[in-house]
Amino acid sequence: MKTYKLIFPLFVLLLIVMTAHAGVEQTKHNFTSATYSPNAFFWGTQQVCAFCHTAHNAGSQSPLWNHETNDLQPYTMYTSPTIDMTQSATPHNGSLVCLSCHDGTIAVNSLNNVPGPEAAGSYGSPGGAALDATGKLTSSSGAFVGTDLSDDHPVGITYDATKDPDFKSKTGNPQAYPDKLLDEGLYVECTSCHNPHDNTYSNFLVESNAGSALCARCHSK
């Protein structure tokens, strides 16, 4: 019974990753493909999921997380005198996993567990105009965010509509809005609006933003 309790959660996580593979394969996040990701791909690679996930030696930032991260990387956070909710000094995991590639400080192919040798290292050789010779995103790439987040939608925000009437109240139901968009049920992070596995709505949005519908899930006006 104890063995079953250990194996079943791992099986569920692997199933989630396998399902996500079908969605990400034909997007720019397929770094094995010069066809789908012409500006950022890696020669000599075949495993689409390996750039973010591994079944062994995973990091704690996200389920079965495989990409190198730097939790101590300093970021310039968004600031505004109109922010009433609590602004953290640094992004939380729901943004750090994205920034581990998009801030340009870590190579996209720098993994905790490289396929085959089961050790940290670089997976494949970089190709495409969006990457430099070390596999990092270049500042000229449209995917580059950098470490200055002051001109981006704020992240690291503890969502609390009681502090600002221009936002919709949480319901307590993780499947209802705005709760379902919050990282760990608490924070506004990159993953609140973006799903790296699915580009159905362009820019990897979690749903359509036609008529600012996605914005209106949280904002009252």
Backbone bond lengths (Angstrom), bond angles and torsions (degrees), N, CA, C in turn:
res aa  C-N    CA-C-N  psi(-1)  N-CA   C-N-CA  omega(-1)  CA-C   N-CA-C  phi
1 M - - - 1.462 - - 1.519 111.22 -
2 K 1.342 116.90 -40.51 1.460 120.09 179.71 1.529 110.34 -63.47
3 T 1.355 115.46 -40.23 1.456 119.21 179.17 1.516 110.86 -63.12
4 Y 1.333 116.20 -41.13 1.457 120.96 178.54 1.515 111.26 -61.00
5 K 1.319 116.59 -42.17 1.465 120.90 -179.16 1.520 111.58 -64.12
6 L 1.321 117.09 -29.12 1.461 120.74 178.81 1.517 111.86 -81.15
7 I 1.337 116.39 -39.14 1.451 121.25 -174.54 1.521 112.07 -77.17
8 F 1.341 117.60 -38.35 1.455 120.02 -174.29 1.534 113.23 -60.69
9 P 1.354 118.91 -46.50 1.471 117.80 177.71 1.525 112.83 -60.56
10 L 1.353 116.73 -37.75 1.459 120.52 177.93 1.520 110.37 -64.27
11 F 1.339 116.59 -39.83 1.466 121.20 178.71 1.523 110.63 -62.20
12 V 1.333 116.64 -42.70 1.465 121.24 179.64 1.525 110.33 -62.36
13 L 1.348 116.56 -43.94 1.460 120.02 179.91 1.526 110.99 -64.27
14 L 1.329 116.95 -40.45 1.457 120.12 178.46 1.523 110.67 -64.72
15 L 1.329 116.76 -37.11 1.460 121.22 178.80 1.526 110.40 -64.21
16 I 1.335 116.09 -40.29 1.460 120.73 177.85 1.525 110.40 -62.18
17 V 1.336 116.01 -44.84 1.464 120.44 -179.84 1.523 111.09 -64.18
18 M 1.339 117.09 -41.24 1.459 120.75 179.86 1.521 111.24 -64.98
19 T 1.340 116.56 -38.01 1.460 120.67 178.06 1.522 110.29 -67.01
20 A 1.335 116.15 -40.80 1.461 120.75 179.79 1.525 111.15 -64.35
21 H 1.337 116.80 -31.90 1.467 121.60 -179.73 1.513 110.91 -54.52
22 A 1.338 116.07 -41.59 1.458 120.53 -177.77 1.525 111.25 -62.89
23 G 1.344 117.09 -31.60 1.443 120.50 -179.55 1.510 113.24 -81.16
24 V 1.330 117.34 -39.68 1.463 121.26 -173.05 1.521 112.45 -81.02
25 E 1.311 118.03 -19.24 1.462 121.43 -171.77 1.524 113.19 -58.49
26 Q 1.330 117.24 -34.70 1.460 120.19 -177.91 1.530 111.86 -104.91
27 T 1.327 115.95 35.77 1.466 121.54 177.68 1.520 110.19 -127.06
28 K 1.327 116.09 175.20 1.457 121.62 178.63 1.517 112.69 -67.36
29 H 1.337 117.52 -11.92 1.461 120.54 176.46 1.532 112.58 -85.26
30 N 1.309 116.16 4.51 1.467 120.25 171.69 1.525 107.82 -89.78
31 F 1.314 115.83 88.38 1.461 120.68 -173.97 1.525 113.31 -78.82
32 T 1.337 116.82 2.05 1.461 119.73 174.51 1.521 111.05 -87.35
33 S 1.328 116.89 -8.94 1.461 120.69 -169.25 1.524 113.45 -119.76
34 A 1.309 116.55 121.27 1.465 121.17 173.82 1.522 110.52 -75.81
35 T 1.336 116.89 -14.63 1.466 121.18 178.67 1.517 110.79 -77.68
36 Y 1.331 116.70 -51.33 1.459 120.35 -177.37 1.522 112.57 -86.13
37 S 1.310 117.08 -25.97 1.462 121.22 179.26 1.528 109.46 -127.12
38 P 1.323 117.59 67.09 1.475 120.65 -172.08 1.518 114.92 -65.06
39 N 1.313 117.55 -22.31 1.466 120.33 -177.49 1.526 113.68 -97.06
40 A 1.318 117.36 -9.88 1.470 120.77 -179.16 1.520 109.20 -153.37
41 F 1.315 116.16 95.93 1.455 121.01 179.20 1.521 109.04 -145.04
42 F 1.327 116.15 170.06 1.463 120.44 -176.17 1.517 110.42 -132.12
43 W 1.341 114.30 122.31 1.456 120.28 177.77 1.525 109.84 -65.40
44 G 1.324 115.58 145.42 1.461 120.71 174.32 1.509 114.39 78.31
45 T 1.336 117.81 19.51 1.462 121.15 178.46 1.520 110.00 -118.00
46 Q 1.331 116.27 150.90 1.458 121.22 -179.95 1.526 112.36 -133.51
47 Q 1.327 117.70 -23.94 1.458 120.59 -173.82 1.533 110.87 -90.49
48 V 1.322 115.91 106.79 1.467 122.30 -175.88 1.524 111.72 -62.66
49 C 1.314 117.12 -44.05 1.469 121.33 -173.68 1.527 113.02 -75.37
50 A 1.344 116.80 -22.02 1.466 121.07 -171.89 1.521 113.43 -61.79
51 F 1.327 118.16 -23.12 1.461 120.32 -179.18 1.536 111.85 -67.66
52 C 1.322 116.32 -18.38 1.473 119.58 178.83 1.530 113.85 -126.78
53 H 1.342 117.75 -25.77 1.460 119.47 -170.61 1.525 112.47 -131.15
54 T 1.336 114.71 150.91 1.461 121.95 176.07 1.514 109.36 -149.48
55 A 1.315 115.99 150.14 1.464 119.79 177.75 1.526 111.80 -83.94
56 H 1.334 117.02 -14.14 1.465 121.15 -176.99 1.532 110.42 -131.50
57 N 1.329 115.25 149.01 1.473 121.63 177.59 1.525 112.58 55.41
58 A 1.340 116.00 37.49 1.461 120.68 -177.16 1.522 111.40 -75.00
59 G 1.342 115.28 152.02 1.453 121.23 173.76 1.522 109.97 -82.00
60 S 1.316 116.53 173.71 1.463 120.99 -174.34 1.526 113.21 -96.83
61 Q 1.321 118.39 -2.05 1.461 120.67 -172.54 1.533 113.09 -70.64
62 S 1.327 116.71 -27.94 1.457 121.59 -176.86 1.528 107.23 -160.45
63 P 1.343 119.03 160.63 1.466 120.14 -178.85 1.524 113.30 -52.20
64 L 1.335 115.19 123.57 1.463 122.32 177.09 1.524 112.02 54.14
65 W 1.332 116.46 39.26 1.461 121.47 -173.30 1.522 112.20 -70.02
66 N 1.340 116.83 132.97 1.461 121.20 -174.49 1.520 114.31 -119.12
67 H 1.323 118.31 -17.14 1.462 119.15 -174.99 1.527 111.08 -81.42
68 E 1.330 115.25 142.03 1.467 119.36 176.83 1.531 109.80 -60.33
69 T 1.317 116.89 137.62 1.461 121.46 175.42 1.523 109.25 -129.79
70 N 1.310 115.77 161.26 1.458 121.51 176.12 1.520 107.69 -130.47
71 D 1.323 116.67 92.43 1.457 121.38 -176.15 1.523 112.05 -66.77
72 L 1.331 117.55 -15.58 1.465 121.36 -179.35 1.527 112.62 -95.00
73 Q 1.342 116.76 1.96 1.459 120.07 179.03 1.531 109.87 -61.98
74 P 1.324 119.42 122.72 1.465 120.77 178.76 1.531 111.62 -76.70
75 Y 1.319 116.06 138.30 1.458 121.66 177.97 1.528 109.52 -124.96
76 T 1.325 115.31 145.77 1.460 120.35 171.27 1.519 106.99 -87.08
77 M 1.318 116.69 111.00 1.450 121.02 -173.46 1.527 111.67 -84.52
78 Y 1.318 115.59 158.32 1.454 121.80 175.25 1.530 109.23 -64.41
79 T 1.291 116.37 136.07 1.466 120.07 176.61 1.525 109.27 -134.61
80 S 1.316 115.65 147.59 1.457 121.40 178.11 1.525 108.45 -163.80
81 P 1.320 117.70 140.33 1.466 120.25 178.07 1.519 112.70 -66.75
82 T 1.341 117.31 -12.37 1.468 120.29 -179.08 1.527 113.12 -91.58
83 I 1.345 117.83 -5.41 1.469 120.15 178.13 1.525 109.25 -75.99
84 D 1.319 115.97 120.29 1.459 120.85 178.98 1.528 112.32 -103.13
85 M 1.318 116.46 -21.40 1.459 119.93 178.71 1.527 109.53 -79.06
86 T 1.329 115.86 163.72 1.460 121.10 -177.52 1.520 110.92 -72.38
87 Q 1.315 115.75 124.42 1.469 122.69 178.40 1.520 109.04 -103.05
88 S 1.333 116.93 119.81 1.459 121.02 178.54 1.523 110.38 -72.78
89 A 1.310 115.79 159.38 1.462 121.25 179.39 1.516 111.68 -75.84
90 T 1.333 117.13 -14.67 1.463 121.50 -178.44 1.522 108.88 -150.95
91 P 1.313 118.66 154.86 1.465 120.35 176.66 1.524 111.37 -63.76
92 H 1.339 116.03 158.30 1.452 121.22 174.08 1.532 109.53 -95.79
93 N 1.331 116.10 -176.79 1.463 120.09 -172.84 1.526 113.92 -57.17
94 G 1.332 117.40 -32.99 1.460 120.75 -179.79 1.516 113.57 -63.88
95 S 1.307 117.39 -15.47 1.470 121.78 173.77 1.522 111.56 -109.81
96 L 1.330 117.23 -34.63 1.462 120.41 -177.16 1.524 112.34 -61.13
97 V 1.344 116.99 -34.62 1.464 118.85 179.69 1.525 110.72 -66.23
98 C 1.321 117.13 -34.17 1.469 120.64 177.37 1.527 110.81 -75.14
99 L 1.319 115.41 -43.97 1.459 120.60 -178.02 1.523 112.57 -67.13
100 S 1.325 117.64 -20.53 1.463 119.61 179.34 1.524 111.56 -59.96
101 C 1.332 117.34 -21.96 1.471 121.47 170.41 1.521 111.08 -106.22
102 H 1.333 115.77 -45.18 1.462 120.19 -167.38 1.528 114.70 -77.53
103 D 1.334 118.35 -13.78 1.477 116.66 177.10 1.529 111.90 -84.26
104 G 1.331 117.04 -6.91 1.458 120.90 174.25 1.515 115.51 77.97
105 T 1.334 118.90 8.79 1.470 120.62 -178.86 1.525 113.05 -96.67
106 I 1.332 116.77 -14.47 1.463 121.86 -178.40 1.521 108.49 -128.19
107 A 1.316 117.33 137.90 1.463 121.19 178.72 1.523 110.44 -62.02
108 V 1.309 116.30 140.23 1.462 121.54 -179.76 1.529 111.08 -61.12
109 N 1.308 117.35 -28.96 1.470 121.48 -177.82 1.526 112.98 -100.27
110 S 1.340 117.42 19.60 1.466 120.76 178.95 1.526 108.67 -91.13
111 L 1.334 116.64 109.28 1.458 121.63 -169.77 1.524 112.69 -116.73
112 N 1.321 115.86 154.32 1.463 121.45 173.22 1.530 110.66 -71.66
113 N 1.334 115.39 -31.83 1.457 120.38 -175.43 1.528 109.14 -142.19
114 V 1.319 116.61 99.09 1.465 121.62 -179.17 1.527 109.09 -73.34
115 P 1.334 118.92 134.82 1.464 120.54 178.08 1.528 111.75 -53.32
116 G 1.302 115.13 131.98 1.466 120.51 179.46 1.513 113.24 104.59
117 P 1.348 118.30 -76.20 1.457 119.38 -174.97 1.529 114.73 -77.54
118 E 1.339 118.25 -10.83 1.467 122.84 -177.43 1.527 111.18 52.20
119 A 1.311 114.63 55.61 1.465 121.50 177.55 1.520 108.09 -151.88
120 A 1.324 116.65 161.59 1.458 120.97 179.41 1.527 110.12 -68.57
121 G 1.332 115.50 148.36 1.454 119.37 178.17 1.512 111.53 164.51
122 S 1.329 116.38 -165.47 1.457 122.95 -179.29 1.519 110.06 -103.49
123 Y 1.332 115.90 136.67 1.459 121.97 -177.30 1.529 109.24 -105.78
124 G 1.316 116.64 104.70 1.452 121.60 177.54 1.519 113.67 82.47
125 S 1.334 115.11 -179.12 1.465 122.54 -178.54 1.525 109.47 -115.88
126 P 1.343 117.95 133.62 1.465 120.91 -173.24 1.522 114.58 -68.15
127 G 1.334 114.58 144.56 1.452 122.08 173.71 1.525 108.73 -142.93
128 G 1.304 117.00 160.23 1.459 120.73 179.42 1.513 112.59 99.33
129 A 1.326 116.42 151.18 1.456 122.39 -173.59 1.524 114.12 -70.39
130 A 1.320 118.35 -17.82 1.467 120.90 -176.22 1.526 112.51 -81.95
131 L 1.329 117.55 -9.86 1.460 121.36 -176.13 1.519 111.22 -115.16
132 D 1.341 115.75 144.91 1.467 118.40 172.40 1.521 108.74 -86.32
133 A 1.304 116.94 -175.15 1.463 121.27 -174.87 1.518 112.99 -66.06
134 T 1.343 117.26 -19.36 1.463 120.55 -179.97 1.522 112.30 -94.52
135 G 1.329 118.06 -2.73 1.456 121.05 179.33 1.518 114.48 94.59
136 K 1.342 117.50 5.05 1.462 120.77 178.29 1.530 110.34 -86.52
137 L 1.337 116.28 150.51 1.456 120.28 174.22 1.526 109.81 -65.84
138 T 1.308 116.85 136.66 1.456 120.58 177.56 1.532 109.93 -84.94
139 S 1.316 115.95 156.53 1.461 120.79 -178.24 1.521 112.55 -66.94
140 S 1.325 117.80 -17.95 1.459 121.09 178.78 1.520 112.60 -84.94
141 S 1.320 117.03 -7.89 1.458 121.21 -179.31 1.527 110.72 -74.83
142 G 1.316 116.37 142.69 1.454 120.80 177.01 1.512 112.29 -66.39
143 A 1.333 116.93 -17.65 1.465 121.21 179.87 1.525 112.43 -88.13
144 F 1.340 116.41 -7.62 1.468 120.89 -176.82 1.526 110.56 -75.91
145 V 1.338 115.81 126.32 1.468 122.14 176.83 1.518 110.41 -105.28
146 G 1.333 116.31 -37.47 1.456 120.93 -178.35 1.516 111.98 79.92
147 T 1.312 116.49 -172.90 1.469 121.46 -178.89 1.523 112.18 -98.58
148 D 1.327 117.06 -5.90 1.466 121.37 176.32 1.521 108.28 -94.03
149 L 1.323 116.25 102.84 1.461 121.87 -176.90 1.523 112.11 -99.03
150 S 1.323 116.47 11.53 1.464 120.37 -173.93 1.520 113.37 -70.27
151 D 1.350 116.76 -17.67 1.460 119.18 -180.00 1.519 111.96 -109.26
152 D 1.347 116.90 15.80 1.458 122.25 179.17 1.532 109.78 -112.31
153 H 1.323 115.53 167.73 1.464 118.33 174.59 1.526 108.33 -55.79
154 P 1.330 118.54 133.38 1.465 119.93 -176.41 1.526 113.07 -60.96
155 V 1.318 115.62 138.70 1.466 123.02 172.85 1.527 107.50 -124.02
156 G 1.332 115.83 169.90 1.454 118.99 -177.22 1.520 111.56 74.23
157 I 1.329 116.48 23.21 1.452 122.06 -179.73 1.526 109.39 -96.98
158 T 1.328 117.18 128.83 1.462 120.94 172.27 1.529 107.22 -82.75
159 Y 1.332 115.99 111.05 1.465 121.04 -173.57 1.522 110.60 -70.16
160 D 1.327 116.08 120.13 1.457 121.92 -178.84 1.524 109.02 -150.76
161 A 1.333 115.94 94.96 1.460 120.79 -176.03 1.522 112.95 -68.00
162 T 1.327 117.76 -14.20 1.473 119.32 178.07 1.524 110.80 -67.91
163 K 1.339 116.16 -16.82 1.463 120.55 -179.24 1.524 112.33 -95.02
164 D 1.342 116.29 -7.77 1.468 119.16 -178.96 1.528 108.83 -153.47
165 P 1.317 118.40 112.08 1.468 121.67 -177.72 1.517 114.48 -68.19
166 D 1.332 117.53 -8.43 1.462 120.83 179.23 1.522 112.58 -85.51
167 F 1.339 116.47 8.46 1.462 121.18 177.60 1.527 110.12 -123.24
168 K 1.320 115.81 152.62 1.460 121.61 -178.21 1.521 110.91 -82.21
169 S 1.303 116.53 142.39 1.457 122.11 -175.73 1.523 111.62 -72.67
170 K 1.308 115.93 147.57 1.456 121.38 173.70 1.530 109.05 -67.66
171 T 1.322 115.32 150.82 1.462 120.70 -177.57 1.523 113.07 -100.79
172 G 1.343 116.08 -19.61 1.457 119.71 -173.24 1.513 112.17 86.92
173 N 1.329 117.16 -5.30 1.458 123.35 178.14 1.521 108.74 -103.36
174 P 1.333 118.49 114.05 1.472 120.65 -175.82 1.524 113.64 -65.87
175 Q 1.349 117.50 -11.60 1.463 120.64 178.61 1.521 112.24 -99.21
176 A 1.333 116.66 1.42 1.466 121.46 -179.76 1.524 109.97 -110.41
177 Y 1.327 115.59 158.64 1.466 120.25 177.63 1.517 110.37 -85.08
178 P 1.342 117.24 147.58 1.473 128.00 0.67 1.530 113.82 -85.08
179 D 1.336 117.08 -3.22 1.459 121.67 -173.09 1.523 113.36 -53.04
180 K 1.339 117.45 -42.17 1.464 120.76 -174.05 1.529 112.94 -66.75
181 L 1.322 117.37 -14.66 1.460 120.65 179.01 1.521 112.83 -90.71
182 L 1.323 118.22 -9.48 1.457 121.18 -171.70 1.520 112.18 -89.81
183 D 1.309 116.55 135.47 1.458 122.20 176.55 1.525 108.97 -69.36
184 E 1.338 116.03 129.53 1.456 122.33 -177.51 1.535 111.53 57.18
185 G 1.335 116.37 19.98 1.453 120.81 -178.98 1.507 114.24 71.05
186 L 1.345 116.58 10.20 1.460 120.74 -173.48 1.523 113.84 -129.32
187 Y 1.336 117.03 -41.98 1.454 120.78 -163.16 1.526 114.02 -111.62
188 V 1.315 115.04 147.63 1.454 122.05 168.05 1.524 106.93 -86.95
189 E 1.322 116.12 114.89 1.455 122.11 -178.74 1.533 109.39 -135.65
190 C 1.303 117.45 -178.90 1.464 120.79 179.12 1.532 111.34 -55.87
191 T 1.332 116.75 -40.64 1.456 121.10 -177.59 1.521 113.04 -70.48
192 S 1.334 117.67 -8.45 1.459 119.65 175.70 1.525 110.61 -65.48
193 C 1.316 116.44 -34.77 1.459 121.17 -176.59 1.522 114.35 -114.42
194 H 1.340 117.46 -14.49 1.461 120.48 -174.15 1.529 112.12 -123.23
195 N 1.328 115.05 138.36 1.456 123.31 175.67 1.527 108.13 -117.97
196 P 1.331 118.13 105.42 1.469 120.56 -174.23 1.523 114.21 -64.49
197 H 1.339 118.04 -12.91 1.463 121.27 -176.89 1.523 113.25 -92.83
198 D 1.325 117.97 -9.62 1.468 119.54 -169.74 1.534 110.07 -144.04
199 N 1.321 116.57 118.94 1.461 120.73 -179.66 1.528 111.76 -109.01
200 T 1.310 116.07 28.31 1.461 120.91 -179.14 1.518 112.27 -54.89
201 Y 1.334 115.90 -40.45 1.463 120.54 -174.54 1.529 112.92 -101.25
202 S 1.320 117.86 16.66 1.458 123.59 179.99 1.527 111.09 68.16
203 N 1.313 115.38 149.05 1.468 122.49 -177.16 1.522 112.05 54.70
204 F 1.329 115.93 24.04 1.465 122.38 178.06 1.533 112.59 55.21
205 L 1.327 117.48 33.52 1.456 120.64 177.40 1.524 110.47 -68.24
206 V 1.325 116.84 149.73 1.460 121.07 -178.53 1.524 111.62 -72.79
207 E 1.339 117.18 -21.73 1.452 122.15 176.27 1.525 108.36 -161.72
208 S 1.312 116.36 174.26 1.454 120.18 -178.44 1.528 111.63 -64.66
209 N 1.330 114.82 139.22 1.461 120.09 175.11 1.524 111.15 -109.10
210 A 1.335 116.78 23.53 1.462 121.01 177.43 1.524 109.01 -59.87
211 G 1.322 116.18 130.53 1.455 120.02 -177.35 1.514 113.18 65.07
212 S 1.354 115.65 24.00 1.476 122.42 -178.69 1.532 112.07 60.95
213 A 1.335 116.28 30.04 1.466 120.55 -177.08 1.527 112.60 -61.43
214 L 1.344 116.63 -39.95 1.460 119.16 179.41 1.518 110.71 -66.84
215 C 1.321 117.08 -42.67 1.465 120.92 178.09 1.535 110.16 -58.01
216 A 1.335 115.42 -39.35 1.458 121.08 -175.94 1.530 113.21 -72.08
217 R 1.326 117.19 -8.34 1.469 119.17 175.51 1.526 110.29 -65.17
218 C 1.335 115.82 -28.99 1.472 120.18 179.63 1.523 111.92 -113.75
219 H 1.325 116.24 -44.20 1.470 121.33 -175.99 1.520 111.11 -80.72
220 S 1.314 116.93 133.52 1.462 120.59 177.71 1.515 112.19 -79.72
221 K 1.327 116.47 -22.32 1.459 119.43 178.14 1.516 109.28 -155.18
